[in-house]
């Protein structure tokens, strides 16, 4: 999605300047929650369907937010 806004060169610059300590865990967390998100979003809830505890969801959100905040900081520097 960013490529459409800032172009290929902008994405390459972003990836070169982003802090990997935030970016890599964010990507890993997004990849980890994607299967559960898809199954919960595209099917009806069943009594046997497991849902993460709020503490787990909050931890995922904090990791993703840290990565997005770092991306935002880098994008602000690129402009």
C-alpha positions in Angstrom: 0.0 0.0 0.0 2.9 2.4 0.8 4.4 1.8 -2.6 1.3 3.5 -4.2 1.8 6.5 -2.0 5.6 7.0 -1.7 6.8 4.8 -4.6 9.3 2.0 -4.8 12.3 4.3 -4.0 10.4 5.6 -0.9 9.7 2.1 0.3 13.3 1.1 -0.2 14.5 4.2 1.7 12.0 3.4 4.5 13.2 -0.2 4.8 16.8 1.0 5.0 16.1 3.5 7.8 13.5 1.7 9.9 14.6 0.4 13.3 14.7 -3.4 12.9 14.2 -3.8 16.7 10.6 -2.6 16.1 9.9 -3.5 12.5 10.8 -7.2 12.6 8.8 -8.1 15.7 5.8 -6.1 14.2 6.0 -8.2 11.0 6.3 -11.4 13.0 3.3 -10.5 15.1 1.2 -9.6 12.1 2.1 -12.9 10.4 1.3 -14.8 13.6 -2.1 -13.3 14.1 -3.2 -13.4 10.4 -4.5 -17.0 10.4 -6.6 -16.5 13.5 -7.8 -13.2 12.3 -8.9 -14.6 9.0 -10.7 -17.6 10.5 -12.5 -15.3 13.0 -13.4 -12.7 10.4 -14.7 -15.0 7.7 -16.6 -17.6 9.6 -19.3 -17.6 12.2 -18.1 -18.0 15.8 -18.5 -21.5 17.1 -18.6 -22.7 20.7 -15.3 -24.6 20.2 -13.5 -21.6 18.6 -10.6 -20.4 20.7 -10.1 -16.7 21.1 -6.9 -15.1 22.6 -7.0 -13.7 26.0 -7.2 -9.9 26.3 -3.6 -9.8 27.7 -2.3 -11.6 24.6 -4.2 -9.3 22.3 -2.9 -6.2 24.2 0.7 -7.5 23.8 0.2 -8.0 20.1 -1.2 -4.5 19.7 1.7 -3.0 21.6 4.2 -4.7 19.4 2.4 -3.6 16.2 1.9 -0.1 17.5 5.7 0.3 18.2 6.5 -0.8 14.7 3.9 1.5 13.1 5.1 4.4 15.3 8.7 3.8 14.1 7.5 3.7 10.5 5.7 7.0 11.0 8.8 8.6 12.4 10.8 7.4 9.4 8.2 8.7 7.0 8.2 12.1 8.7 12.0 12.3 8.2 11.7 11.3 4.5 9.4 14.3 3.7 
